Amino acid sequence: MLSDIEIARRARKEPIEKIAAKLKVDKKYLIPYTRYIAKIDLGILEKIKDRKPGKYILVTAITPTPLGEGKTVTTIGLSMSLNRLGKLTSTCIRQPSLGPVFGIKGGAAGGGYAQILPMEDFNLHFTGDVHAVGLAHNLAAAFLDNSLFKGNPLDINPNKIFWRRVVDVNDRFLRNVKVGLGTRNDGMPRDTGFDITVASEIMAILALAQDLKDLRKRLGQIVMAETYAGKPVTAEDIKVAGSMAVLLKDAIKPNLIQTIENTPCFVHTGPFANIAHGNSSILADKIALALSDYVVTEAGFGADCGAEKFFDIKCRVSGFVPNVAVIVCSIRALKAHSGRFKITPGQPLDPGLKKENISAIEEGLGNLEKQIENVLIFGIPVVVAINRFAYDLDKEIDFVREKTKEFGAFDCCVSEVWAKGSKGGLELARSVINASNQKTNFNFLYPLDIPIKEKIRIIATRIYGAKDVEYSPLAEEKINIYTQRGYDRLPICMAKTHLSLSHDPSLKGRPRDFILPIKDIRVSCGAGFLYPLCGEISTMPGLPSHPLGEKIDIDEKGNIIGLS
């Protein structure tokens, strides 16, 4: 089997104008970046505003192992398979962060014969959107510190500055830093730190903004600090929101590229799926839905994380509701959820995961059962996709198929798009078409006009399976403050580990009767949600002992080597 980059390099790419023509995008709305990449001018929104949207397909997953289980591969492959069946389909996915690309995860362009092209550009700087977010974020940080330094006219409390700086690199040494060292002219010393760029609230704002006007308004609402009197200090207060919007004027435009089979693909924004909502942009989805028969998008991590946030946050803002959800699993991951096996990135796979073991699958199936239940709570039909590996046995797959029907899934299909491209996803595509014609009964998990604690309790008990919730004194204090300020009517964006239905990554399968701890609650006023912290959540990943970047290089002809 060729490597991903070798497969990508041998694929035949079509000029981006030809990809746009499939969607009947007028050239005046196309802003080429290279021969195979373009941005879409937002002037197209006026032209498509009255069009009936196509079918909306959400791809989510069971709780992933540290290796991931093929959600992006399935998203890309399914869109290609729908096109093969004659349905004009677009893919909508997030742009990856450079941190994981050079760290432990690698790229996010899919893999095998279900990839996004050009994969090198997609995984690296692309059109510079992430850099624009980082620059806008750090400009705001500089303006805030400058206001503090120049007489502090807003009476900012240096101990109540929430706005850290960002960089799109995994660097644990920057998690906690002291700035302002040196002479008086070098600033005022204070403790702060860095987050990875995709964790910036600006990235979440960009993903939820409806247009340039909405973006500008949301940027101004960002709460960056508090005064000594306890009043919020916003980006508007320090007069930086306008400059931030200027830096993001191109980043707000969705990017158009293609799959390995030349299916149109919109790539736009990449909010962190832990502390933010982990979904690509509303603007990309809105444009794609107006131009396509079907749109396939994905939500970060498992259905308890990305899908719940997709429904309760993204769907509230956009007004769009999916017709069907695809839950991706693998036999390997189901065995791992039995708790018998440990999967460690960079280490050889436990041989037991490649051998027939129905009992281990049965023990791990509780996770799939709960994730199906989680989507059905919202009134959306579920199709399960088993991402098949070469060593999976028919007996194991048949067992999972039978069980998923008992769990309430509309269907369960094997997906082999990684190895076979669109031909490997035809069964899944046909099932998705049938499921998308079913009547939905969509409903949000909670109304916005109930107390903060009640919203958290509903998510914890109904989606995670917790017995109850406990709050630290700090969280209790924040709840009182946010309620007084009127933030209690915002939706909840839970920040917890993606490796378990619970807050504890060591609890596999379907944990029950646990108490969900809320250590702190923070607000993203610009993005428009509260995010409770369930345990330790790192917003600046570190590098492993042997980062993937060690293998990446470039030859004398300019070909990139080792990118995965």
C-alpha positions in Angstrom: 0.0 0.0 0.0 1.3 3.4 -0.9 1.6 6.1 1.8 -1.1 8.8 1.9 1.2 11.4 0.4 2.2 9.1 -2.4 -1.4 8.3 -3.2 -2.2 12.0 -3.1 0.7 12.9 -5.4 -0.4 10.4 -8.0 -4.0 11.6 -8.1 -5.3 13.7 -10.9 -6.4 17.1 -9.6 -8.7 19.3 -11.6 -8.3 23.1 -11.8 -10.3 24.8 -9.1 -12.4 26.6 -11.7 -13.7 23.2 -12.9 -14.6 22.1 -9.3 -16.5 25.4 -8.9 -18.3 24.8 -12.2 -19.7 21.6 -10.8 -21.5 23.7 -8.2 -22.4 26.4 -10.8 -20.3 29.0 -8.9 -19.9 32.1 -11.1 -16.2 33.0 -11.6 -16.8 36.5 -10.1 -17.3 34.8 -6.7 -14.1 32.7 -7.1 -10.8 34.1 -5.6 -8.0 31.7 -6.7 -5.1 31.1 -4.3 -3.3 28.5 -6.4 -4.4 26.4 -9.4 -6.3 24.1 -7.0 -7.4 26.3 -4.2 -9.8 29.2 -4.1 -11.8 31.3 -1.6 -15.5 32.0 -2.2 -16.5 35.7 -2.1 -19.3 36.4 0.4 -21.2 38.2 -2.3 -22.5 34.8 -3.3 -24.7 34.9 -0.2 -27.1 37.3 -1.8 -27.5 35.2 -4.9 -28.2 32.0 -2.9 -30.3 33.4 -0.1 -33.7 32.0 -1.5 -32.4 28.6 -2.6 -33.8 25.5 -1.0 -30.9 23.7 0.9 -29.8 20.2 0.0 -29.8 17.3 2.4 -27.5 17.8 5.4 -25.5 14.8 6.7 -23.6 14.9 9.9 -20.7 12.5 10.5 -19.8 11.8 14.1 -18.4 8.9 16.0 -18.1 6.7 19.1 -15.6 7.9 21.7 -12.3 7.7 19.8 -9.1 6.0 20.7 -5.9 8.1 20.7 -5.5 6.9 17.1 -8.8 8.2 15.8 -11.1 5.8 14.1 -11.7 7.2 10.6 -14.3 9.9 11.0 -12.7 12.3 8.5 -11.9 9.4 6.1 -15.6 8.4 6.3 -16.8 12.0 5.8 -14.7 12.4 2.7 -15.4 8.9 1.3 -19.1 9.2 1.9 -19.3 12.4 -0.1 -17.4 10.8 -3.0 -19.7 7.7 -2.9 -22.8 9.9 -3.0 -21.4 11.6 -6.0 -20.7 8.3 -7.6 -24.5 7.6 -7.2 -25.3 10.7 -9.1 -25.9 13.0 -6.1 -24.2 16.4 -6.4 -22.4 16.4 -3.0 -20.0 18.7 -1.2 -17.9 18.0 1.8 -17.5 20.6 4.6 -14.6 20.0 7.1 -12.4 21.9 9.4 -8.9 23.1 8.7 -6.2 21.3 10.7 -3.9 23.0 13.2 -0.2 22.9 12.4 0.5 21.8 16.0 -0.8 18.2 15.6 0.6 18.0 12.0 4.1 18.3 13.4 3.2 16.7 16.7 1.6 13.3 17.3 -1.6 13.2 15.2 -0.4 14.3 11.8 -2.6 15.9 9.2 -6.4 15.8 8.9 -6.9 15.4 5.1 -8.3 11.9 5.5 -6.2 9.0 4.2 -5.7 6.3 1.6 -8.2 6.8 -1.2 -10.4 9.1 0.7 -8.3 12.3 0.9 -8.5 16.0 0.4 -6.2 17.5 -2.3 -3.8 19.1 -2.4 -3.0 17.5 0.9 0.3 19.2 1.4 -1.3 22.7 1.2 -4.4 21.6 3.2 -2.3 20.4 6.1 0.2 23.2 6.1 -0.3 27.0 5.7 -3.2 26.6 3.3 -4.7 30.1 2.7 -3.4 31.6 5.9 -6.7 31.7 7.8 -5.2 30.2 11.0 -2.4 32.8 10.9 -4.9 35.6 10.5 -6.7 34.3 13.6 -3.4 34.2 15.5 -2.5 37.7 14.4 -5.9 39.2 15.3 -5.8 37.4 18.7 -2.3 38.7 19.6 -3.0 42.2 18.4 -5.8 42.3 20.9 -3.4 41.1 23.6 -1.0 43.8 22.7 -3.7 46.5 22.8 -4.9 45.2 26.2 -1.4 45.3 27.7 -0.7 48.7 26.1 -3.9 50.1 27.7 -2.7 48.8 31.1 0.8 50.3 30.5 -0.4 53.7 29.3 -2.0 54.9 32.5 -4.7 52.1 32.7 -7.6 54.4 31.8 -10.1 51.5 31.9 -8.9 50.5 35.5 -8.1 47.0 34.4 -7.2 44.6 37.2 -3.9 42.9 36.1 -4.9 39.8 38.1 -8.2 39.5 36.1 -6.8 39.4 32.6 -8.2 36.4 30.8 -6.8 37.0 27.3 -3.7 35.0 26.8 -1.6 34.8 23.6 -1.6 32.1 20.9 0.8 30.3 18.6 0.0 27.4 16.2 2.7 25.1 17.5 2.6 22.4 20.2 4.9 24.0 22.8 4.3 23.0 26.5 7.0 25.5 27.5 4.7 28.4 26.7 1.7 27.2 28.7 2.7 29.5 31.6 5.0 32.5 31.1 5.8 35.8 32.7 5.7 38.9 30.4 6.8 42.4 30.9 10.3 41.6 32.2 13.2 44.0 31.7 13.1 47.7 32.2 10.0 49.9 32.9 9.8 50.6 29.2 9.4 46.9 28.5 6.1 46.6 30.2 4.6 45.5 33.6 5.5 42.0 34.8 2.5 39.7 35.1 1.8 36.0 34.7 0.1 34.7 31.6 0.6 32.0 29.0 0.0 30.8 25.4 -2.8 28.6 23.9 -2.7 26.9 20.6 -4.3 29.2 17.9 -7.3 27.0 17.2 -8.3 27.3 20.9 -8.7 31.1 20.4 -12.2 32.4 20.9 -11.7 34.2 17.6 -11.6 30.8 15.8 -14.9 29.9 17.4 -16.3 33.3 16.4 -15.2 32.8 12.8 -16.9 29.5 12.7 -20.2 30.9 13.9 -20.3 34.3 12.2 -23.1 34.7 9.6 -21.4 37.5 7.7 -18.8 40.3 8.0 -21.2 42.5 10.0 -21.9 39.6 12.5 -18.1 38.9 12.8 -17.4 42.5 13.6 -20.1 42.6 16.3 -18.9 39.3 17.9 -15.3 40.4 18.0 -16.4 43.6 19.9 -18.2 41.4 22.5 -15.1 39.4 23.5 -14.5 39.7 27.3 -10.8 40.1 27.7 -10.4 41.2 31.4 -12.2 42.7 34.3 -11.8 46.1 36.1 -11.0 46.4 39.8 -14.7 47.0 40.3 -15.5 43.6 38.6 -16.9 44.9 35.4 -16.0 43.2 32.1 -13.5 44.8 29.7 -14.3 44.0 26.0 -12.3 44.2 22.8 -14.6 47.1 21.9 -13.6 48.9 25.2 -9.9 48.8 24.2 -10.8 49.9 20.7 -9.2 46.9 18.9 -12.2 45.1 17.5 -12.2 47.0 14.2 -8.6 46.2 13.5 -9.2 42.6 14.4 -12.0 42.5 11.8 -9.8 44.0 9.2 -7.2 41.2 9.7 -10.0 38.6 9.3 -11.6 40.1 6.2 -10.3 37.3 4.0 -10.3 34.5 6.6 -14.1 34.8 6.8 -14.3 33.6 3.2 -14.7 29.8 2.9 -12.0 27.9 1.0 -12.9 25.5 -1.9 -10.7 22.5 -2.8 -11.4 18.9 -3.9 -11.3 15.3 -2.8 -9.1 12.7 -4.5 -12.0 12.0 -6.8 -12.6 15.7 -7.6 -15.7 16.1 -5.3 -16.1 19.7 -4.2 -14.9 20.3 -0.6 -15.3 23.4 1.5 -12.6 23.8 4.2 -13.2 26.6 6.7 -12.2 27.3 10.3 -11.0 24.8 12.9 -12.2 25.6 16.4 -10.8 23.4 19.2 -13.2 20.5 19.8 -12.6 20.5 23.6 -13.2 24.1 24.8 -15.0 25.2 21.7 -17.7 23.5 19.5 -15.4 21.6 17.1 -17.3 22.2 13.9 -16.5 23.8 10.5 -18.1 27.1 9.7 -21.7 28.0 9.3 -20.8 30.1 6.2 -19.3 27.1 4.4 -22.3 24.9 5.2 -24.7 27.6 4.1 -23.0 28.1 0.7 -22.6 24.3 0.2 -26.2 23.5 1.1 -27.4 26.1 -1.4 -25.3 24.7 -4.2 -25.5 20.9 -3.6 -28.0 18.0 -3.4 -26.1 16.7 -0.3 -23.6 18.2 2.1 -21.5 15.9 4.3 -19.9 17.6 7.3 -18.3 16.3 10.5 -18.3 17.2 14.2 -15.1 16.8 16.3 -14.6 13.7 18.5 -17.5 11.5 19.6 -21.2 12.2 19.5 -21.1 13.3 23.2 -18.7 16.1 22.3 -18.9 17.5 18.8 -22.3 16.3 17.8 -24.0 17.6 21.0 -22.4 21.0 20.4 -23.3 20.8 16.7 -27.0 20.4 17.6 -27.2 22.7 20.6 -24.8 25.5 19.4 -24.3 25.4 15.6 -27.8 24.5 14.7 -29.2 27.2 17.0 -27.2 29.8 15.2 -27.5 28.6 11.6 -31.1 27.4 11.6 -30.1 24.3 9.7 -31.0 20.8 10.9 -29.3 17.6 9.7 -31.4 14.9 8.0 -29.3 12.0 9.2 -26.2 11.4 11.4 -23.6 8.8 10.6 -21.8 7.4 13.6 -18.4 6.0 12.8 -16.9 3.1 14.7 -14.3 0.4 14.2 -13.9 -3.1 15.5 -10.6 -2.1 16.9 -12.1 0.8 18.9 -15.0 -1.3 20.2 -12.5 -3.9 21.5 -10.5 -1.1 23.1 -13.6 0.1 24.9 -13.7 -3.2 26.7 -10.8 -1.9 28.8 -8.7 -4.9 28.0 -6.4 -3.2 25.6 -4.3 0.0 25.7 -3.7 2.0 22.5 -0.7 4.3 22.6 0.2 6.5 19.6 3.6 5.7 18.2 3.7 2.3 19.8 2.9 -1.1 18.1 -0.7 -2.1 18.2 -1.6 -4.8 20.8 -1.8 -8.1 18.7 -5.0 -8.9 20.5 -6.8 -6.1 18.7 -6.2 -7.9 15.4 -7.6 -11.3 16.6 -11.2 -12.5 16.8 -12.6 -11.5 20.2 -16.4 -11.2 20.2 -16.5 -11.0 24.0 -14.3 -7.9 24.0 -16.5 -6.3 21.3 -19.6 -7.0 23.4 -18.0 -5.4 26.4 -17.1 -2.3 24.4 -20.4 -2.0 22.6 -21.9 0.0 25.4 -20.1 3.0 24.1 -21.7 2.7 20.6 -25.1 2.1 22.2 -24.8 5.3 24.2 -23.6 7.4 21.2 -26.6 6.1 19.1 -28.9 7.0 22.0 -27.3 10.5 22.2 -28.1 11.3 18.6 -31.6 9.8 18.8 -32.3 12.1 21.7 -32.2 15.0 19.2 -34.7 13.2 16.9 -32.2 12.5 14.0 -32.0 9.0 12.4 -28.7 7.2 12.8 -26.7 5.1 10.3 -23.6 3.4 11.8 -20.5 3.1 9.6 -18.0 0.4 10.5 -14.6 1.7 9.3 -13.2 -1.6 8.2 -9.5 -2.5 8.7 -7.9 -5.4 6.7 -7.7 -7.6 9.8 -11.4 -7.3 10.7 -13.4 -10.5 10.5 -16.8 -11.0 8.9 -18.1 -12.7 12.1 -17.1 -9.6 14.2 -18.7 -7.2 11.7 -22.0 -9.2 11.5 -22.2 -9.2 15.3 -21.9 -5.4 15.5 -24.4 -5.0 12.6 -27.0 -7.1 14.6 -26.4 -5.2 17.8 -26.8 -1.7 16.2 -30.3 -2.6 15.0 -31.2 -3.5 18.6 -29.7 -0.1 19.7 -32.1 1.8 17.4 -29.9 2.6 14.4 -31.6 2.9 11.1 -28.9 0.8 9.5 -25.3 -0.4 9.9 -22.9 -0.5 6.9 -19.3 -1.4 6.3 -17.1 1.4 4.9 -14.0 0.6 3.0 -13.4 4.0 1.5 -9.8 4.2 2.8 -8.8 1.2 0.6 -11.3 1.5 -2.2 -12.3 5.2 -2.5 -15.9 5.9 -3.4 -16.5 2.3 -4.5 -15.9 1.2 -0.9 -18.7 3.4 0.4 -21.6 2.7 -1.9 -23.6 0.6 0.6 -23.2 3.4 3.2 -24.2 6.1 0.7 -27.4 4.2 -0.3 -28.3 3.8 3.3 -27.7 7.5 4.0 -29.9 8.4 1.1 -32.7 6.2 2.4 -32.3 7.5 6.0 -32.3 11.1 4.8 -35.8 10.6 3.5 -37.1 9.6 6.9 -39.1 12.1 8.9 -37.1 13.8 11.6 -38.3 15.2 14.9 -35.5 17.5 15.8 -35.4 19.1 19.1 -32.7 20.8 21.2 -31.5 19.1 24.3 -32.4 22.1 26.5 -34.1 25.5 26.3 -31.9 28.6 26.7 -34.1 30.2 29.4 -33.3 27.7 32.2 -30.6 28.2 34.8 -26.9 27.4 34.0 -26.8 24.5 36.4 -29.9 22.9 34.9 -28.4 23.0 31.4 -25.2 21.4 32.7 -27.1 18.8 34.6 -29.1 17.8 31.5 -26.0 17.4 29.4 -24.2 15.5 32.1 -27.0 13.1 32.9 -28.6 12.6 29.5 -25.6 12.7 27.2 -22.7 11.5 29.4 -24.6 9.2 31.7 -23.5 10.9 34.9 -25.4 10.4 38.1 -25.0 14.0 39.2 -22.8 17.1 39.0 -20.6 18.7 41.6 -19.2 22.3 41.5 -16.1 23.8 42.9 -16.4 27.0 44.9 -14.9 28.9 41.9 -17.5 27.4 39.6 -20.3 28.4 42.0 -18.9 31.9 42.1 -18.8 32.1 38.3 -22.4 30.9 38.0 -23.6 33.7 40.3 -21.6 36.3 38.4 -22.7 35.1 34.9 -26.3 34.9 36.0 -26.2 38.5 37.2 -24.7 39.6 33.9 -27.3 37.8 31.9 -25.0 35.2 30.5 -27.3 32.5 31.9 -29.2 32.5 28.6 -26.2 31.4 26.6 -25.9 27.7 25.4 -23.3 25.4 27.1 -20.2 24.2 25.5 -18.8 21.6 27.8 -15.0 21.2 28.0 -14.0 17.7 28.8 -11.8 14.8 27.7 -12.7 13.3 24.3 -11.4 9.9 25.3 -14.3 9.0 27.5 -18.0 9.6 27.9 -17.1 10.8 31.4 -14.5 13.4 32.5 -12.0 10.7 33.2 -10.1 9.4 30.1 -9.4 6.1 31.8 -13.1 5.2 32.0 -13.8 3.4 28.8 -17.0 1.9 27.3 -20.1 3.3 28.9 -19.4 4.6 32.4 -22.3 4.9 34.8 -23.2 6.6 38.0 -20.2 8.9 38.1 -20.2 12.4 39.4 -19.2 15.0 36.9 -16.9 17.7 38.4 -17.1 21.3 37.3 -13.8 23.0 38.2 -14.5 26.3 36.6 -16.8 28.0 34.1 -15.6 30.5 31.5 -17.5 32.7 29.0 -16.9 33.3 25.3 -19.3 36.2 24.8 -18.2 36.8 21.2 -18.8 33.1 20.3 -21.9 33.1 22.4 -21.5 30.3 24.9 -20.3 29.3 28.4 -17.8 26.6 28.7 -17.6 24.6 32.0 -14.3 22.9 32.6 -14.7 19.2 33.6 -11.3 18.3 35.0 -8.0 19.3 33.5 -8.3 20.6 29.9 -5.0 21.6 28.2 -5.3 24.4 25.6 -1.6 24.1 24.6 -0.6 20.5 23.6 3.0 19.3 24.0 5.2 17.3 21.7 5.8 13.6 22.1 9.2 12.0 22.4 9.4 11.6 18.7 7.2 14.2 16.9 6.0 13.5 13.4 7.9 16.5 12.3 11.1 14.5 12.6 10.1 12.6 9.5 9.0 15.7 7.5 11.5 17.1 4.9 11.7 18.4 1.4 13.8 17.1 -1.5 15.8 19.0 -4.1 12.8 19.2 -6.4 10.6 20.8 -3.8 8.6 17.6 -3.0 7.5 17.3 0.7 8.5 14.1 2.3 7.0 12.3 5.4 3.8 14.3 5.7 0.9 12.1 6.9 
